[in-house]
Amino acid sequence: MYKVRDDEPQYAFIPDVATPQSNRYGKAIQLVDEADPLAGQSLNINGDSGVSDHPNRYKQHGFHFTADNCIGCHACEAACSEKNDLPAHISFRSVGYVEGGSYPAYRRLNISMACNHCDDPVCLKGCPTRAYTKYAEYGAVLQDPETCFGCGYCTWVCPYNAPQLDPIEGRVSKCNMCVDRLEVGLKPACAAACLGGALDFGLIETTPALREQAKTRIPGFPDPEITHPNIRFQQVKTLPRDMTRPDTMPLHYQRDEQGEGEYKTRIVEQDRPRQWNLRKLSSREDPLVIFTLLSQAVVGAFLLLFLGPLFGLELLSDAAHPLARNLLLFTLLGMQGVAMGISMLHLGKPHRFYRAFNNLRYSPVSREVASLALFFTLLAGYTLLGSGLFGGLPDGLLHGLVMLCGGGGAAIAGLVFLYAMHKIYRIPARPYWNHWQVLTSFFGSAGTLGALLVGLTVVVTAVAAGEDYAATMSVLAWIIAAGSMLEGAGLVAHARYLERRGAEAAASCQQQRTTFGKSYWARNLGLGLGVAAVLALAAMDADGYWGLLGWTMAAALIGTTALIGRALFYVLVIPTTLPGAFFWRNQGFQQHARESGLAAMPQVGVLPRTEYHELQLARARREISADWARLRQIGLRAGLRQLRSNLRDQWRQAFARP
């Protein structure tokens, strides 16, 4: 157990006070009955099997923040970092602020925030590895860094930026509510260290001594309806009507004079010129740009190859050009394999990729990976059986039936995979993504890129064989145009939605029209020109080498447009996160630190990009070496048995309740 000092001050202990039966969201505060078999178990903190006799051990606890008292000393940050031995670039608790007014009536409102151990923890549901657990003890949401494989999805879905992805260690970690201190009756280190009496801790829905409010909202705090966080606020001093952020987020908070006086998030209107900013199109999510585009192209192309002959496209049948068709199928298989490899390398710990199946019940990432694995397996079986290179069924009714069922299964799995992929991005904490345009974009890209890939194969094969391909390409041109128009319709509706939604959504819309304005309109123009080009080629019945040249140029235009559009999809997201400070959690300062060399100073807390890429490679080599040494020590056969046992256990847990 945690050692309590003899001179521990009284304010560091959690008071034992009466609580209501449920909180304001209807969730029971008593999380488990004392007579329940789950009660009375040890948390095994630091290997200690003892069980605390804390009287409120199985009740939901939470933080209380009195904003009027916070002086911005960052003592809570320092205490948390010291307690958890955190590096400078990671902080479980951070202090940001919003400001308003002008001298001498200038006001600043500080906000200290960490994990809020929510009633509905979206991080727990989103994590594919089941690294998160909501404990009955104190209602703490705990995360196991050793289970995590570093996909970072929990950092996307959390509206408070509580989970911290360490690019050096390749895994996520976060606030653990200092459960070791709670077991002996002490408040978390951050609350005990607060100098101004602003940050407190105790049973949720209880107001600390000398406090009168327990609100769920405060200027700069995201919508609590997303997760029902266990934090309450007090803020009674009058603030200016407009409060702005010190970071680079183009947002401010305006008091709603017509309503209850709550502060609403508004965008800061910026009169900036349209820019290209092509370098800024690159982000940490570049592997996902390639993965999504390649995967959608493969699914779309396979659907055409399988369904095309059934609807009269003879040039796509196995009888017309068996060699070309088989080569294209193997190419699709290779492209999907490359896409899967790229997505695994995006993980902080790629060698733990198999843990992605652990949370099929809740996590959209697990469902995407499962549907992708099924599609890839069926595609491989269909390709290998159809080619006959590695043996297969003899021609006849059985062969046709197996190929029809296998191809149909792969087609259905591909559609399910696209749908599961789109569900990953329907995140309330990222309003730019939380729109049906993601679905039209992914399915539209599948139709456009898939038909384009098949069409180029048809053109090259027909030119080499001296055949006419104009009729087939005319049909494919309409499929390409339909996919592009489907995506375009979604983009138009998306832009209107962003403006109506306001807040972070409108800020993303403003960024795409200013900071990336020229890239955005170039993508839109390219989308329109691509449709016009393929329809013109179809109308002219383009054939021969001139047709090959035309279709190649159209493919280059459409491919470039798709690449720019998908890069914009990732860089334009503005999450519903808390305000930063002058330098801490401020994207503008991070960019300045890397450009000016300040990032070379570890105490600044900003990692130079070149440095952490090198450290990631060194860490990967070190972990692979350790795994290989462990495998040699226990033997290959024992290692395979252990892997099989682990996979079996994970499969059993995949559908279990978290």
N, C-alpha and C positions, 0 to 999 in steps of 0.2 A: 504494500500500500504506500501511497504518497506520504512522506514524512511531514507532519505538521510542526512548525516551529513553536517553541515554548512562548515566544513573545508575539505570536500571530495576532494582529489587531482584530477587533470584533467585526469591523466592517467587511472583512474578507470572508466571513462565513455567510452561508445562505440562510436567511431567516425561515423559520417554520411558521407559515401563515395559512389561514383557511383559503380554499379555492372553490370556485363554482364547479359544477359537474362537467360542464362543457365550455369550450371557447366560443368566440363569436361566429365561427364558421360551422358550428355544430359538431365539432370533433371532441370526443371524450378526453378530458385531461388525465383521468386515471387510465393509463394505457393497457394495463393488465391487472387482473385481480390478484390480491396477495396469495390467494389459495390456488392460483393457477399453477400447473406443473412447470411452466416456463419461469415463474418467479423463483427467486432464491438461488439463481445460478451465478457463477463467478464470471466476471469479464476478463479474467486472467491478464490483468494489466501487469506488464513487465514480468510475466511468469508467476505472479502471485495468485494463488487459487482461493484467496480469502473472499468473503462476501460482505459487502458493506451493510451496516445496520441503519443506513440513512432512512428516516421515516417517509420521505417522499421519493424514494428511489424509482418508483414506477409511474411517476406523474410527469407530464410534459413540462419541461423547463424552457426558458427563453431569455432573450436580452431585452433590456429597457434602456432607451437612449434619450436623455434629456438634452436636446440640441442647444437650448439656451445656456447650458453650463459648459459646453465643450470649448476649450481654449485653443485647440489645435496643437497641443504639445507633442502628439504622437507617442505618448507613453504606452498606450495600449498596443500600438504597432510593435514598439521595441520589446515589450514584455512577451508578446506572442512569438516574435521571431527568436528571442532568447530561449523561451520555454521549449520551442520545437526545433531549435538549432537550424534555422532556415538560412539559405544563401541570400545574398543581397538582391538577386533578381526574382525572388519569390517572397510573397507576403500573404499570409492567410487573412490578416486584417489590415485594412487600409483606411486612411482618413482623407476624404476629399472635401470639397466645399463648393458652395454657390455663393454669389455675391450680388449686391444690388445697391442702388442709390448713388449718391455723389457726396463728396466732402462738403460739410461735416456730417452729413446724415448717411454716410456709407455704412452698410451692414454686411456682415459675412456670416453664413450659416455653415458650420462644419458637420460632416456626417461620417461617423465611424461605423464600418461595416465589415462583417465576415460572413461565414455561412450562417443562415438563419434556421437550419434544422427544421425544414418546413413540414407541414402536415401532409402535403402532396409533393414529395420531392421528385421533380422531373429528372434530376440527375440519376436517381435510382432506377427509374423506369427506362431512361434512355441508354444507360450503360450496357453495352453488349456482353461484358465479361462478368457481370454481377459483382463488381467490386464494391458496391454500395449496399449498406444495410441500415434500415431504420430500427433502432433498438428500443425495446420497451423501457430500458433503463434510461431515465431522464429524457426520453424522446430524441436522443442524439442520432443524427444521420452520420454514420462513420464510413470511411472509404479505406480500402486496403490497397496501398500502392503496389504491393507485390502481385496482386491479381490483375491490376491494370496493364494493358498493353499499349497505352499511349495514343489512342485514336483521337482523343480530345473532344468527343461528341458531348460529354457532360459540360464542357466549357461553352458549347454552343447553346445548349438548352437552358442553362441557369441564367436567370435575368440579373443576378447580383455579382457575377464574375467571381463566385466563391471558389470553385475548383480551379487549381492552378496547374497548368501543364508546364512541366520543366523540360525544355528542349535538350538539356544536357543529359539528364537522367532518363528521358524518354518515357515519363510516366506522370500521372496526375496525383496530387495530394491536396489536402484541404484541412480546414479547422475541424478538430475532433471534440470540441466543446470542453476540452480539458477534463475528460471523464475521470482521469486519475485523481484530480483535485476534488471533483464532485463526490467521489466515493468516500472522502473523509470530511465532507461538509463544506469545503472551500469553494468560492466562486472561481470561474476561469481566471487565468493569469491576467488577461486584458482588463476585465472588470475590476479586479483587485488593485491594478496598477493605476487606474484612472485618477488623475490629480484633482480634476474639477468636479468629481461626483456626477459626471455626465453618463457614463456607461455603467449599467447595473445588470444584475442577473438574478433570476429566481423563478418561482413557479409562474407559468404563463397566465395572463389575465389578472395578475395581482400587481397593484401599483406600489412601487417602493415608498418608503417613508418620505414625507415632505414633498410628495409628487401628487398631482391631481389629474393627469391625463394618461391615457394609454391608447393613443391613436395608432392606426395602421398605415398612415400616409404622412409624408413630409416632402417638401420641395426637393426634387432630385431622386426620389425613391421610386423604383418601377412599380407597375401595377401589382398589388398584392394578390389579386385574384388568380394570377398565373400559378402560384404555388402555395398560397396561404402560409406565409412565413411566420415563424415564432419570434417576432420582434415587435415591440411597441414603442411609441414615441411620445415625447412631450415637447411642445413648442408653443409658448404663450406670448412671447415678445412680438411686437409688431414688426413686420418685414415690409420692404418696399414692394410695390405691385409687380415689378419685374425682377427676377433673379437670373443671372447668367452663370455659365460654367467657365472655369478658367482653362479647360483643356480645349482641344481642337474640334470637339463635337459641335456641329452648328445648331445647338439647342439652347433654349432658355425656358424659364418657368414663369408663367403669368397667372396672377390670382384671378379666379373666376368671380367677378363681382356679382353676377346674376345668381349664382348657385350658393353653395355653403362656404364659400371663401377658400376652397381648395385650389392648389396650384396645378395648372394644366401645362403639359409639355407643348411647347411651340418651337417652330424652327426660326433660326436667325436668318433673315433675308440677306443674302449676299449678292452684291452686284459684281460678279466675277465674269471675266471673259471665258468663252469656251476654249478648252485646252485638249491636247491629245493625251499627254501623260502616259505614253506607251510603257515607260519603265515601271510605272506604278501599277500596271496591269498584272505584274508578277506578284505572287503572294505565296504564303506557306501552302495554300491549297492548289498550287500548280499541278501536282500529281492527280488531284481529283478532276481538274479540267480535262486532262488526257484520258483518265479512266472513264468518266461519264461519256465523253464523245465517242471513244472507241467502242465502248459497250453498246451504246445506242445504235451506232453504225452496224455492228455485228448482228444485233437482234433484228434490225430492220432488213438487212440484207438476207438473213436466213429466212425470215418470213416470206420475202419475195421469191427466193429460190424454192421454197417448199410449196407455197400457194400459187405462184405464177403459172406453172404448167397445168394446175387444176382449173385455171380460168383462161386457158387458151394461149398463153405465152410460150410457144413451142421452143423458141431459142433458149429458154431457161430450163428445158427438160434435160434429163440425163441422156435421152436418145439423140438429141441434136449435137451436142458437143460434150461427151462424157469426160474427156480429159480436162477441158477448161472448167467444167462445173466442179469436178473433184478438186482441182487446184484452188478454185475459189473457196470451197468448203474448208480445205486445209488452211488457207489463208485466214479465213474467219476464225478458225480454231486457234491459230497462232496469235491473231490480234487480240482475241479474248484472253489468252494466256498472258500476253504482255500487259494487258490492262489490269489483270488480277495481280501480276507481279508489282506493277507500279503502285496499286492501291495498298499492297502489303508494305512496300518500302515507305509509304507515307506514315505508317505506324511508328511510334516511338520504340517499340520492341517488336520488330517484324516476326521474330521466331516464335512469338506467342499468338500468331494469327488464328490458331485453331480455337482460341477462347471466344471468338466472335459468335459462336453458336450457343453461348451459355444462357441467353435471356430471350429466347424465341417468344415467350409469352407477352413481353412488353416492349422490347427494344426494336425500333424500326431498322437499326443497323444489323441486328441479328437476322431479321427477316430478309433484308436485302442480301446478306451473305449466303443465307440458306437457299434462297431462290436462284442466286447466281451460281452456286455450286450445282444445283439441280440442272439448270440450263446448260452449263458447261459440260456436265456429264452426259446428258442426252445428246447434245450437239456432237460430242466426241464419238459416242456410240453410233449415231446416224452417219457421221462422216466415214468412220472406219468400216462399218458394215457395207455402206454404199460403194466405197472404193474397191473393196475386195483385196486390198494390198496385204492385209494381215489375216486373210481368210474371212469367210463369211458364209451366209446362207446361199444355197444354190438358187438360181433364178426360178421363179414360179410363184404360185399363190402365197405360200408361206413367206417368201422374201418380200413380196409386195405388201403383205399385211404387216409384217414387222417394221418395214420402212415407213409405212403410213402411220402406224401407232407411235413409233419412235419420233418421227418428224412432227407429228401432231403434239406429242408430249413436250418436245423441245419448243415448239411455237407457243404453247400455252405457258410454259415456264418462263419464256422470254418476256411475254406480256406481263406476267406476275412480277418478274424482276424489275421491269421498268416502273410499274406501279409502286413497288416497295422502295425503289430508289427515290421516287418523288416524295414519299412519305417522310423520308429522313429530313427533308427541308421544310416541312410544315411545322414551324417552331414559333410559338407566340412571342418568345423573347427576341426573335429576329423578324420584325414585321415585313421587311423587304422580301423575304422568302415565303411568308405565310399567306400565299395566294394561289389560286388554281392555275395561274400562269406557269408554275413549275411543271404541272402535269402536261399542259399543251406544249411547253418547250421541249420536254424530254421525248414525248411521243412524236412531236413534229420533227425533231432532230433524227429520230429513228427512221421515220419515213423518208426524209430528205437525204440523209447521209447513206442510208442503206440502199435506196434506189440508185443513188449516184455511184456507189461502189459496184453494184451489180451492172449498171449501165455501162460503165467504163470497161468492165470485163467483156460484156456483150460486144461493144464496139471494136475492141482490140481483136477479139476472136473472129468476128465477122469480117473485118478488114483482112486479116491473115488468110481466111478461107475464101475471100472473094464473094461473100454473101451480102444480101441486102438486109440492113438492120433498122431501117427507118421506121417501119411499123411498130416493132418492139420498143424502140426508143421513144416513139410518140406516146405510148402508154406509160412508160417510166417517167417521161417528162411531166405528165399530169400528176403522177404520184409525188415527184419532187416538188412540184409547185404546190400541191395540196399540203404537204408537210410544212413548207415555208409559210404558206398562208395561215395554217393553223397556229404556228408559232407567232406570226405577226399579229393575228387577232388577239392572242393572249397578251402580247406586249402592249397593245393599245389599251386593253382593259386593265392591265397592271398599272400603267402610268396614271390612269384615272383613279384607281384604287389608292395609290400612294398619296395623291393630292388630297383625296377625301379623308383618308385615315389620319393625316397629320403626324405630328411628333417625329419619331425616328423614321417612320416610313416616308414622310414628306422630306425629311433631311436627306435620305438616300436618293429621292427623286431629284432634289436640287443638286446633289453631287454629280449625278449622271448627266445633268444638263449644263454643268459648269466645269468642274474639275476634270471630268471625262467627257465633256460635251462633244468634242469633235470625234472621239472614238465611238461614242454612242450613236451619233448621227451617221457616221461612216458604216457602222453595223446595220442600221436601219436601211440606209441606201443600198448597201450590199445585198440585203435580204430582198429588196424590191428588184434590183438588177438581176439577181440570180434567177428569180421567177421569170422575169422578162426574157432572159437569155435562153433558158431551157424551152420555154414555150415558142420562142422564135425559131430555135433549131428544129423543134418538132413540126412547126408550120411549114418550114422550108424543106421538110423531108431530107435533112442533111445526111449525106451518105459519103462513103469512101474516106479518103484521107482528109479532105476538108472537114467532113463531119467529125472525124477523130480529133482534129485540131480544135474545132469549136467546142466539143464536149469536154476536152481537156481543160480549156480556158474557163469554161463554166464551172467545172469541178474545182479549179483553183480558187475562183471567186467565192463559191459557196463554202468551201472548206475554211478559207481565211475568215469569212464572216462568222462562221460557227465558232471558230477559235476565239475571236474577239468578244463575241457575245457571251460565251461561257466564262471567259476571264472576268468580264464585267459582272457577271452573276455572283462571283465570289468577293470581288473587291468593293462592291457598292454597299455591302451589308453594314448597317449601323445597329448594333445590338442595344437592347434596353438595359444598359449598364449604369452603374452609379457614376456620378461626376468624379473626375480625378482631381489632382492638385496641379501646382505650377509645373512640376516635373514628373511626379509619380503618377503612373497610369495615364500618361498623356502621350498620345501618338505623335504629336508635333515635337515634343521634347525628345522622344526616342529616335525619331528621324534625325533631329539636330545632333544628338549625341553620337550617332553612328557617322554622320558626315564630318563632324568637327574633331573626332577622336576622343571625346569625353567617355565614350563607351569602353575605352581601354582601361578606365579606372573602375575596379570591381565595386567600389562603394557607391557608384552612381546607380547601380541596379539595372543597367541596360546591357544586354549581351551583344557584342559585335556579331553580325551575321556570319562572317568568315570564321570567327572563333568557334561559335557553337556548332557549325557544320563539321568542323574538324573534330571537335569533342564528341559529337554524335558518332562519327566514324570510328574514333578510338574506342568509345564505349561499346559499339556493336562488335568490333573485333575482340574486345576483352570478354564480352559475354559469350560469343561463339566459341572462343578458346576454352572458357570455363565449362561450357556445355559439352564440348568434345572431350575434355579431360575427365569429366564426370562419367561420360559414356564409356570411355576406355577403362575406367576404374571398375564399373559394375558389369561391363560386357555388353556386346551388341544385343544378344538375345534377351537379357534381363531388361535392357533399356527399351526394347520394343514391347515387352510385356508391360512395363510400367506406363509407357505411352498409351497402349491399348486400354489399360485400366483407367487412366486419367480421362481418356475420351469417353469411355463408357459411363463414368461417374458424371461427367459434364453433360452428357446426353440425357441422363436421368434427371438432372437438375434443371435442364433447359426449360421445361414446362412447369417447374415447381413455382410456388408463390414466393416472391422475394421476401 
